[in-house]
């Protein structure tokens, strides 16, 4: 029998889960904030040499590992799991690499699609350095602005739908100790609409709200010349959004994911 998602029940479980992980994962959150700030510092401070590039690559790897450690700690606090935290973190790193590859392929396809559509509709830059305002005016004049706007909105909806369908890959990977990306696609079939509602409430809105809050505080403080502190502040403000988003994913996972064959 196909499980039924009760949106009020999922919402309450998400809030309860977010409260549950705040204290227990705070140290991992701090580690991620520091690693992210260090990565941004490295992008600006390290020299453009082979050694500098290697150092920056190491900082990127550390930041990614710190985020996956933070994620794994949240997931394993909320769902039954197998294996060690180190294993779950490593598997999450591999899963995210696969997601990045998929995202790069999709982004390339979208850019090529809009380039071809734009060219076929006559949206071309006639002069070097032509700005976005000039391009918009050109599209309005030749009647291509609204068709391209509709296509762009449909593409955004498609990307959002794809993200919702892939939402369980992280919690499944951390809980089951093995990379789960494509397998979770089948689990979310038929649940995209209710999952999208929760994703807006617990992922999209918190990210935007906390992002604006971090930006406002950054402008109010004398941080204009310190990009590392700006990045650390931005990451710190996104931690509550991460708690909510991860708790939401686990609330969905515990209700629709099939039993783990490895634990049977």
N, C-alpha and C positions, 0 to 999 in steps of 0.2 A: 504494500500500500504506500502511495506517495505521501510523504509528510506534508502537512499544511503549515504554512508560516503564519503565525499570529503577530501582526505588526506591533500591537501594544505590548505583548509578551516579550518580543525581541527587544523593543525599546527599553523596557524595564530591566531586562537582563543585561543590556549594554551598559546602562548607567551603573548597575550594581557591579559589573565586572570592572569598569573603569575605576570605581572607588576602591575595589579590592587590590588593584595592582599599583596604586600610587606609591605607597611606602616601600613595598617589596622590590620595586624596579627603579627606584629613584637613583641609586648608585649607577646603574647601567645607563640611565638617561644622562647623568652628569658626564660619564665617559664618552657618550656619543657627542654631547655638546662640545667638549674639549677637542675631540678628534676632528669634528667638522670645522671648528674655528682654526685648528692647526692646518687643515687642508687648504682653507682659504688664504691663510697667512703664507703658506708655501707657494701658492699660485702667484702671489704678488712679490714675495721676498726672494725666492730661490732664483739663482742665475739661469740664463738660457743656455745651459751647457748640458753635456751628457750626464754629469753628476747631478746637476740641478733637476733635470728631467727624471732621473732615477729617484731622487729624493721625493719629488712631487708624486710620482707613481706610488711610492711607499706610503705617503700620507693619504692618498686616495684609497689605497687598499685598507689601511688602518681605519679610516672613516667608515668605509663600507662594512668592514667587519664589526666595528662598534655599533653601527645601526642594526645589523643582523643579530648581534648579541642582545641588544635592547629588545628587539622584536621577539626573539626566541624566549627571553625571560618572561615577557608578557604572556605570550601564548601558553607556555608551559605552566604558568601560574593559574590559568583558567581552564585548561582542558587536560584530560588524561594523556600521558605521553610515554614514549619509550626512548631508551638511549640517554646519553648525557647531554648537558647543555652545550658542550663544545661541539659534539656531533651535530646537534640541531643548528648551531650557528653556522658551521661549515656547509651544511646542506642548504641553508637559507642563502648563503653567498652564491652557491652554484645555481640555485633557483632564480635569484635575481639577475645573474649573468645571462641566463636563458631568456628572462623577461626583457632585458635590455636589448638582446639580439632581435627578439620579435618586434619590440618597439621601434628599433632602428629600421627594420624592413618595412614596417607599416608607415613610418614617417617618410621614408624614401618614396614609397608608392604614392602617398598622399601628395607630396611635393611635385612629383612627376605628373600626377593626374591634374593638379591645378595649373601646372605650367602648360600642359597640352591644351587644357580647356581654355585657359587665358589666351594662349596664342591663337587658337581657332576662333575665339570671339573678338580678336583684334586688340586685346589688352597687352600692348607692348610699350616699352619705354622708348620714346623717340629721341631723347637726349640723355647724355651721360649725367649722372647725378640727379636724375628726376626723382622728386620726393613722393611720399605716399599721398600727400594732398593733391599733387598734380595727377597721379595715377587715378585717384578716386574721381577727380573731375573728368578725366578722360573716359572712365567707365560710365559715368552718368551721361555724358554726351552721346556715347555710342550705344547706350541702352543695355550694357552688360553688368551694371552694378548690382541690380536686384537678382538676376539669375545666379551670379557668383555668390552673392550673400546667402541665398537659399541653399546652394550647394555646400557652402562653408558651414552653415548651421547644421545641415544634415550630417556632414562629416564629424562635427563635434559630438552630435548625438550618438553617432556610430562608435566613436572612440570611447565615450562614456559608457555605452552599453557593453563594449568589449571589456572595459575595466571592471564593470560590475560582475560580468560573467567569470572573470579571472580572480575575483576577490579572495577566494579561499586557498590560493596556492601557498601562501605563507604559513597560515595556521596548520594546514595539512602537512606541510614539509616539517615544521617544527614538532608537531605532535607525533608524527609517524616515523621520524628519523630517516626519511628518504625523500628525494626530490619529487614533488607533486606539482606539476604545472598543467599539462594537457589533461591529466586525469580528472582534475577538478572541474573542467569545462562541462563534462556530462552531469556532474552533481547539481550544477546551478540551472540546468535546463528547466524552463517553466517557472523560474523564480525571479527572473530579471526585473519585473515591474515592482514587486514588494521590496526586493533588495535595493533597487534604485532609489526608492523613497528613503530608506534608511541611510544609504550612501550620501544622499544630499544633506541629511540632518547631521550625521555623525562624522562625515569626511569632508565634503566640499565646504559646507558653511563654517565649521571650526577652522579649517585651513585658511580660509579667506579672512575670517574675523581676527584670528590670532596673528595672521600676517600683517593686517592693517595696524593692529595694536603694536606689533614690534616695529613697524615702519614709523609710526607716530612717536614712539619712545626714542627711536634712533635719531629722529630729527630734533627732538627736544634736548637730547644729551649731546655733549661735545665729542661725537664719535665720527665726525665726517672724514677724518684722516686715518682712522683705524678700522680697516675692513674686516680684520680678524674678530675684533670685538663686535662689530655689526653682525657678522655671521653667527657668532656665538649667541648673541641676543636673539636673533631670528630663530635659531635652532631651539633655544630655551622656550620661546613662546610657542613653538610647534609641538613641544612635548605633550601638553594636554590634548591636542588634536590627535597625536599618536595613540595615547591611551584610549581615547574614545573610538578611533578607527579600528584599532586592534581588538578592543572589547566587542565591537559590533561584528567583526569577522568571526570571532569565536562564538558569538551568540548564534549566528547563522550556521556555522560549521556543526555545532553540537545538535542542531535540529534537522539537518538535511544530509549530512555526510553519511555514507554507508559504513558499516563496521569495518574496522581494520583487519584484513585477513591475517596479518602477522601476529595479532594478539588473540586470535581464535584458538 
